[in-house]
Amino acid sequence: MLTKFTPYSHKTILIAIQLCITLLFCNSQVNNLVPTLVSDTSNSSLHNKVTLNTRFEKIKIPLLKINNEKRLWVLPAVAWNNYDKTQVGLMIGVEQKNKYRILAIPMYGTGSKNLTGIFNSEVFLPTKSSKINASLGLNGKRFTYLLFPEDLAYNKLSPFVTISPQLGFKGQLNLYFKHQSIWQEYVLNGRKTQYFQLNTLGAEHLLENGKLGVKSSGDLLLGKQFATFTLKSDFVLKYQKKPGNALYLSAFAGTFLYNNRSNSNINAPLPVFQLSGSSNNGLYWLQKDFGFNDFYFDRNGIDPFLRRQQAPSEGGFKSLISAGNSNNFLFAVNLKSDLLFPMKLKRILNIQPFINIASSKNRNNKAEWYAEGGMSLGFWNDILSFHIPFATTNNIKLNQSTAYGIDKRDWPKRVTFSLDLIALKNKL
């Protein structure tokens, strides 16, 4: 066994800084039940358009190498949002292949004067049977939001266990349990807190079979006064004659098994299924993303441009909308397709037409249908995407007019955007 400390050049440091600014520009964070570092807008399908694993592995700055494996490494981290402002810190990795991996990203927010960051860890458990894989882990994050009346920090700790039995049928099966402890605190005013817990029990099945990829999952989520059950399936049909192009179909169905919360109760959490992953409309306590699973440049939706950011949601709609969220049930189908462009062109510009249809119902209200169709323009391997809904149902137009002040003729204000800055699938 050979142990050594490895020096690194100024050129290596510069490359590392450039990549980490890219990786953490939108405060990328843990967003998967299976421990994976992904960006807020990472695709839920099996088809990953951007794979930075090889490049990322090369630029890790090793402090300790054993048998040519980087057991301890660091990289600079830079992030930004509308509340913490510029954040600077370090990515610190400790890992041993097939045994454990730890990623800590402590940062300091120059605007909020607050400690922020991400923590991701997993330990692979030895099992007597070679047909079962199991792991334990702990994920966490802390960021700031709310500019008025003062900064409010949200914290999240999430221990989990994953079991992957190798059964007789094709594909990979993952069974998991995840606990989430979430609390909020005023950064300056007496450290006031608001605390709640969520528990998720679920299973997912992944299958790659030639030109077809399928990912299906079912989740049971339990809160203090509510419980939800959701089913989701993602299908990727690859075009054989045009490598790198595919048709994408997603279906989501979610229902509240029970919901004992009063409609007048606005204390966290405020559980809903989201039709659109746009941020809130200025009311910080009405968090659509009640589990703080996603991250927004502007979580409160104060900035006219930044509030157009789209994060993954159950309904998967691209329109800027605050309606359509449900505390009863939501059903949605999302369809999009690559145009048959050569891969060289798609690395610079990718055009995807999309159609989304959903039915949403709140308690004591009738079900309502929503639909939209448009085009997504993805730049630089879809790192930055702009979504242009050409046609929407009237209820979407009405909500945009009343909630956002967008007139029918102001179509540029209906354009939304998303960022998918990393796709490091189960490598960190």
C-alpha positions as a printed Julia matrix, in Angstrom:
428×3 Matrix{Float64}:
   0.0     0.0     0.0
   1.41    3.35   -1.02
   0.41    6.52    0.83
   1.5     9.96   -0.36
   0.53   13.61   -0.3
   0.26   15.09   -3.78
   1.25   18.68   -4.67
  -0.7    20.53   -7.35
   0.08   23.31   -9.81
  -1.43   26.79  -10.1
  -2.94   25.73  -13.43
  -4.79   22.87  -11.72
  -6.15   25.27   -9.1
  -7.44   27.63  -11.81
  -9.26   24.8   -13.62
 -10.75   23.63  -10.32
 -12.0    27.11   -9.46
 -13.6    27.51  -12.9
 -15.4    24.18  -12.71
 -16.58   24.63   -9.13
 -18.02   28.04   -9.95
 -19.97   26.19  -12.64
 -20.95   23.36  -10.33
 -22.15   25.52   -7.47
 -23.33   28.64   -9.24
 -26.93   27.94   -8.29
 -26.15   26.28   -4.94
 -26.41   22.76   -6.23
 -27.6    20.43   -3.56
 -28.64   16.91   -2.68
 -32.05   16.33   -4.21
 -32.34   12.58   -4.64
 -33.42    9.87   -2.25
 -30.5     7.83   -3.52
 -27.5     9.97   -2.47
 -26.57   11.97   -5.53
 -25.34   15.51   -5.9
 -27.56   17.13   -8.49
 -28.58   20.59   -9.49
 -32.01   22.01   -8.75
 -33.23   21.36  -12.26
 -31.62   17.98  -12.95
 -33.64   15.73  -15.22
 -35.54   12.98  -13.44
 -35.29   10.65  -16.42
 -32.57    8.1   -17.0
 -31.12   10.09  -19.87
 -28.4    12.42  -18.53
 -27.43   14.99  -21.12
 -24.35   16.25  -19.25
 -21.87   13.87  -17.65
 -19.05   15.58  -15.8
 -17.84   12.57  -13.81
 -14.6    12.06  -15.72
 -13.73   15.72  -15.86
 -14.61   16.25  -12.22
 -12.48   13.31  -11.13
  -9.46   14.74  -12.94
  -9.57   18.16  -11.31
 -10.1    17.04   -7.69
  -7.13   18.35   -5.73
  -5.84   15.31   -3.82
  -4.46   15.77   -0.34
  -4.16   12.04    0.28
  -3.79    9.25   -2.27
  -3.71    5.53   -1.48
  -3.11    3.08   -4.33
  -3.82    5.86   -6.82
  -7.23    6.52   -5.2
  -8.0    10.04   -3.99
  -9.08    9.33   -0.42
  -9.05   13.0     0.66
  -9.53   15.86   -1.77
 -10.57   19.51   -1.81
 -11.85   22.07   -4.29
 -12.89   25.69   -3.89
 -16.63   26.36   -3.86
 -18.45   29.49   -5.01
 -22.23   29.98   -4.93
 -24.81   32.77   -5.14
 -28.44   33.44   -4.36
 -30.56   36.52   -3.78
 -30.4    36.23    0.02
 -26.95   34.86    0.96
 -25.44   36.69   -2.03
 -21.94   35.45   -2.94
 -20.92   32.4    -0.94
 -17.35   31.13   -0.74
 -16.03   27.96    0.82
 -14.55   24.54    0.13
 -15.68   21.21   -1.24
 -14.12   18.53    0.97
 -14.35   14.91   -0.1
 -13.44   11.77    1.85
 -14.1     8.48    0.1
 -13.09    4.87   -0.41
 -14.55    2.96   -3.33
 -17.43    0.64   -2.41
 -17.07    1.48    1.3
 -17.97    5.11    2.05
 -18.13    8.61    0.61
 -18.46   11.96    2.32
 -18.88   15.35    0.67
 -18.98   18.51    2.8
 -19.36   21.98    1.26
 -19.21   24.59    4.04
 -19.61   28.16    2.77
 -19.99   31.66    4.13
 -22.67   33.99    2.76
 -21.23   37.46    2.32
 -24.71   38.99    2.16
 -26.45   37.18    5.0
 -23.28   36.85    7.13
 -24.49   33.3     7.64
 -22.95   29.84    7.44
 -24.41   27.92    4.5
 -23.61   24.68    2.79
 -24.32   21.09    1.83
 -23.44   17.75    3.41
 -23.75   14.38    1.68
 -22.56   11.04    3.09
 -23.12    7.34    2.51
 -21.69    4.16    4.02
 -22.07    0.9     2.1
 -22.97   -1.94    4.45
 -21.46   -5.43    4.14
 -24.12   -8.1     3.7
 -23.94  -11.88    3.92
 -25.67  -12.28    0.58
 -24.13  -11.0    -2.64
 -27.66  -10.47   -3.97
 -28.42   -7.58   -1.6
 -26.73   -4.18   -1.43
 -27.46   -1.81    1.44
 -26.28    1.6     2.56
 -26.82    4.18    5.29
 -26.4     7.89    4.79
 -26.97   11.4     6.03
 -27.67   14.45    3.87
 -28.0    18.03    5.0
 -28.1    21.62    3.84
 -28.5    25.14    5.14
 -29.28   28.31    3.18
 -30.94   31.65    3.79
 -34.06   33.26    2.35
 -36.45   36.13    3.21
 -35.11   39.68    3.04
 -37.97   41.25    5.03
 -38.18   41.76    7.91
 -34.87   39.9     8.25
 -32.91   36.91    7.03
 -34.46   33.52    7.74
 -32.31   30.39    7.52
 -33.7    26.95    6.68
 -31.9    23.83    7.83
 -32.45   20.25    6.76
 -31.0    16.98    8.05
 -32.01   13.79    6.29
 -30.78   10.33    7.37
 -31.71    7.51    5.0
 -31.31    3.8     4.38
 -31.33    2.15    0.94
 -31.64   -1.57    0.19
 -31.15   -2.89   -3.34
 -32.08   -6.57   -3.7
 -31.14   -8.37   -6.89
 -34.35  -10.12   -7.83
 -35.28  -12.39  -10.69
 -36.68   -9.7   -12.99
 -34.71   -7.26  -15.09
 -33.56   -3.86  -13.92
 -32.52   -2.43  -10.58
 -34.82   -2.2    -7.56
 -34.13    0.26   -4.73
 -36.1     0.29   -1.48
 -35.56    3.3     0.76
 -36.6     5.09    3.9
 -35.8     8.76    4.44
 -36.4    10.96    7.45
 -36.32   14.75    7.14
 -35.9    17.13   10.06
 -36.46   20.72    8.94
 -36.24   23.85   11.04
 -36.14   27.54   10.31
 -34.5    30.25   12.35
 -34.17   34.0    12.25
 -30.49   34.75   11.8
 -30.49   37.86   14.02
 -33.65   37.99   16.1
 -33.2    35.63   19.04
 -32.75   32.45   16.99
 -36.5    31.75   16.79
 -37.23   28.35   15.26
 -40.02   26.56   13.46
 -39.57   22.78   13.36
 -41.26   19.85   11.63
 -40.51   16.32   10.44
 -41.29   14.31    7.31
 -40.85   10.58    6.69
 -40.76    8.89    3.29
 -41.02    5.18    2.53
 -40.62    4.27   -1.11
 -39.34    2.08   -3.91
 -37.99    2.72   -7.38
 -37.25    0.48  -10.34
 -34.82    1.37  -13.13
 -34.62   -0.46  -16.42
 -32.44    0.15  -19.47
 -33.38   -2.09  -22.39
 -31.83   -1.09  -25.68
 -33.52    2.05  -26.89
 -36.02    2.2   -23.99
 -35.29    3.44  -20.47
 -37.87    3.39  -17.67
 -37.73    4.75  -14.13
 -40.75    4.12  -11.9
 -41.2     5.04   -8.25
 -43.8     5.05   -5.52
 -43.59    7.11   -2.31
 -45.54    7.24    0.93
 -44.9    10.56    2.71
 -46.01   11.03    6.32
 -46.24   14.38    8.1
 -47.71   15.28   11.47
 -51.21   16.0    10.15
 -51.15   14.6     6.62
 -50.03   11.72    4.43
 -49.56   11.52    0.66
 -49.04    8.7    -1.81
 -47.43    9.34   -5.2
 -46.59    7.33   -8.29
 -44.28    8.52  -11.04
 -42.89    6.97  -14.21
 -40.34    8.39  -16.65
 -39.91    6.85  -20.1
 -37.05    7.58  -22.49
 -37.38    6.27  -26.04
 -34.11    6.73  -27.88
 -34.1     7.3   -31.63
 -31.77    4.62  -32.98
 -30.94    6.37  -36.24
 -30.02    9.61  -34.44
 -27.81    8.91  -31.39
 -28.32   11.3   -28.51
 -31.94   12.08  -29.45
 -34.98   10.74  -27.65
 -38.67   11.09  -26.84
 -39.43   11.72  -23.15
 -42.71   10.89  -21.42
 -43.44   11.39  -17.71
 -46.59   10.6   -15.76
 -47.32   11.67  -12.18
 -50.24   10.86   -9.88
 -50.45   11.99   -6.28
 -53.18   11.97   -3.65
 -53.54   12.92    0.0
 -54.49    9.85    2.03
 -55.59   12.24    4.76
 -55.1    15.92    5.48
 -56.19   17.18    8.9
 -54.69   20.63    8.5
 -57.12   23.54    8.59
 -57.2    25.75    5.5
 -56.51   28.73    7.78
 -53.33   27.13    9.17
 -50.37   28.69    7.36
 -47.64   27.41    9.66
 -44.94   25.24    8.08
 -45.2    22.81    6.51
 -47.88   23.74    4.0
 -48.19   20.47    2.03
 -49.2    20.68   -1.63
 -48.51   19.0    -4.93
 -46.93   21.55   -7.26
 -48.22   22.1   -10.77
 -45.25   24.29  -11.67
 -41.81   24.49  -10.05
 -41.71   28.29  -10.06
 -40.81   30.01   -6.8
 -43.25   31.7    -4.43
 -44.94   35.0    -5.16
 -43.55   37.14   -2.35
 -45.2    35.35    0.61
 -42.36   33.5     2.32
 -44.61   31.44    4.62
 -46.58   29.93    1.72
 -43.75   27.65    0.6
 -44.89   25.44   -2.27
 -41.62   23.55   -1.89
 -42.57   22.73    1.7
 -39.85   20.07    2.08
 -37.16   22.49    0.84
 -36.13   19.85   -1.68
 -35.23   22.35   -4.4
 -33.23   25.51   -4.42
 -34.14   28.82   -6.04
 -32.09   31.87   -6.84
 -35.05   33.8    -5.45
 -37.13   31.5    -3.21
 -39.57   34.29   -2.28
 -40.16   35.32   -5.88
 -39.35   38.99   -5.33
 -37.07   39.64   -8.31
 -39.04   39.97  -11.6
 -36.53   37.87  -13.55
 -35.15   35.4   -10.99
 -38.65   34.31   -9.93
 -39.05   32.77  -13.39
 -36.66   29.96  -12.49
 -38.23   26.51  -12.79
 -37.27   23.63  -10.51
 -38.55   20.03  -10.8
 -42.12   19.64   -9.61
 -44.83   17.0    -9.58
 -46.83   18.66  -12.36
 -43.76   19.49  -14.44
 -45.29   22.62  -16.01
 -42.97   25.27  -17.46
 -45.3    28.28  -17.15
 -44.88   30.91  -14.47
 -47.92   30.13  -12.32
 -48.93   30.11   -8.66
 -52.26   28.31   -9.22
 -52.88   24.62   -9.79
 -51.21   23.43   -6.58
 -53.25   20.79   -4.82
 -53.88   19.64   -1.25
 -56.13   16.83   -2.55
 -54.91   15.22   -5.76
 -52.87   16.01   -8.88
 -52.42   14.06  -12.1
 -50.03   15.2   -14.83
 -48.54   13.97  -18.1
 -45.44   15.61  -19.61
 -44.25   14.97  -23.16
 -41.2    16.41  -24.9
 -38.93   15.38  -27.72
 -35.52   16.19  -29.13
 -35.45   17.43  -32.68
 -33.24   15.19  -34.77
 -30.2    17.45  -34.68
 -26.59   16.21  -34.9
 -24.85   15.88  -31.53
 -22.3    18.57  -32.45
 -25.09   21.12  -32.84
 -26.99   19.93  -29.74
 -23.98   20.61  -27.53
 -24.48   24.29  -28.35
 -28.24   24.53  -28.96
 -30.94   21.96  -28.3
 -34.59   22.6   -29.19
 -37.32   20.52  -27.53
 -41.05   21.0   -28.14
 -43.18   20.09  -25.11
 -46.81   19.46  -24.16
 -48.02   19.25  -20.54
 -51.51   18.32  -19.35
 -52.71   18.1   -15.74
 -55.8    17.83  -13.58
 -55.69   19.35  -10.11
 -58.2    19.43   -7.25
 -58.21   21.14   -3.88
 -60.47   20.23   -0.99
 -64.04   21.55   -1.36
 -63.34   22.6    -4.97
 -64.01   21.01   -8.33
 -61.18   19.49  -10.35
 -59.68   21.81  -12.93
 -57.7    21.04  -16.07
 -54.5    22.82  -17.09
 -52.55   22.53  -20.34
 -49.63   24.19  -22.06
 -47.53   23.69  -25.18
 -44.32   25.33  -26.24
 -40.63   25.06  -26.9
 -37.54   24.73  -24.72
 -34.21   26.13  -25.91
 -31.23   24.48  -24.22
 -27.74   25.95  -24.48
 -24.36   24.3   -23.89
 -25.55   20.74  -23.31
 -28.76   22.07  -21.73
 -26.9    23.72  -18.87
 -29.11   26.77  -19.39
 -32.61   26.33  -20.78
 -35.34   28.83  -21.63
 -38.94   27.64  -21.81
 -41.4    29.43  -24.1
 -45.06   28.4   -23.65
 -46.76   29.29  -26.94
 -50.25   28.19  -25.87
 -51.83   27.81  -22.43
 -55.32   27.31  -21.05
 -57.22   30.38  -19.9
 -56.84   29.56  -16.19
 -53.05   29.87  -16.55
 -53.39   33.21  -18.36
 -55.77   34.48  -15.67
 -53.38   33.53  -12.87
 -50.46   35.19  -14.61
 -52.51   38.37  -14.99
 -53.73   38.53  -11.37
 -50.67   37.16   -9.52
 -47.85   38.49  -11.69
 -49.4    41.4   -13.59
 -48.6    39.84  -16.97
 -50.85   41.06  -19.75
 -51.85   38.83  -22.65
 -49.51   40.71  -24.96
 -46.51   40.48  -22.61
 -45.41   37.08  -23.89
 -41.66   37.69  -23.13
 -42.59   37.86  -19.43
 -44.01   34.36  -19.7
 -40.62   32.91  -20.66
 -39.08   30.89  -17.81
 -35.63   29.38  -17.35
 -33.87   26.52  -15.61
 -30.28   25.6   -14.84
 -28.85   22.09  -14.87
 -25.24   22.7   -13.95
 -24.18   19.25  -12.83
 -25.09   15.65  -13.42
 -22.78   13.72  -11.12
 -24.75   10.52  -10.85
 -23.79    8.57   -7.73
 -20.08    9.35   -8.08
 -19.46   11.68   -5.14
